[in-house]
Amino acid sequence: MIALVLRRFLGLLFTLLIVSLLIFAVMDLLPGDPASIMLGTSTSPETLSALRHELGLDQPLILRYGRWLAGVMSGNLGQSYTYGVPVAGLIAERLSVTLPLALMAIMLSVAIALPLGVLAASRRGSIFAVIATLFSQISIALPAFWVALLLIILFSTMLGLMPAGGFPGWNEGFLPALQALVMPAVALAMPQAGVLTRVARSAVLETMHEDFARTAMAKGLSSSAVLWRHIVPNALIPILTMIGLQFTFLVAGAVLVENVFNLPGLGRLALQALSQRDIIVMQDVVLFFAALVIVMNFIVDLSYLAIDPRMRKAV
C-alpha cells in the first residue's frame, strides 16, 4: 500500500511538471507585450527595451521557464506587473475569500444531495423520489449566476436581510464576513447539489442490487440498518469522486458568481490579470487551479483505500 501511495505521489509531481510547462508555453504565445502594456504605446524603444530586460522578457523561453519554475518551488511566485506586489500575497488574499466560499458551497451541496439521493433510491415511487427528481432537474437547469441574481432581489432588495454584495474582510469580524458569503455559497451549491443528488441516487440504487446487500437483508437486519451500514458506505466511491470534482470547480469556476456579488476572489483576479495582460499572475493562478485539481484527485484516490477494504487488499 505504501508503494502504491508513493507511485501515485510521484505521478502527481510528474503531472504538475508537465502542466507547468504547458501553461508557461501557452501564456508565452498570447498576443501582446506586458512591457508595452505597462508603459503605454507612446514610450520610446529604449525605455521599452530596458523594461523588457528588467522583467527578463528578452531571455530565451527555456531560461524564463526555468527561472519561473525555480521561483514556484521556492515559494517566490514573482512580482505582479500590474499591482507591483508579490503574486503569492495576491493569491493568498483572494484565496481567503474563494476557499471559504467553496467550502461552504460544497458542504451545503452534500448536506442537501446525500440525504435526498439516498432516500430517493431507497424509497422509489415515494414523495422523496419525486422531490429528488424535481429538485435535480430544476437546480441543474438554473445557472448559478441567475440564482445569485434571484437571491439578491429576494433577500437584499425586497426583504433587506442580506448584503447585496461586497466583502468586508475577515478582519472586520467573522460574522459579517460569513454573512457576505452565504448567498454566493447558496447560488454555487444549488446546481452542484442537483448533480450530486443524481449521482448519489444512481450509486445507491446500483449498490442495493449487490449480493452483500441481499445477504444482509436475509440475515434479518432492518432496512434502515442495511441501508446506512452496508449500502451507503459501499456507494461512496462515485459520490466522493463527484464531490472532489465539484470542489475544484467551485474554487476555479466561481468567477461569475464572484462578479455578481462583487467578491474579491481568485476567479476575479484571474479575469483581471487576463484583461491587463499580467502574465505572471495568470501563470501562477492557472498553475494553482491545475495543481488543485491534481492534488484533489490524489486525495480522492487515497480516500478510496480508506473506505473500501477490498482496494487495500488488492494492493
Disulfide bonds with the S-S distance in Angstrom:
none
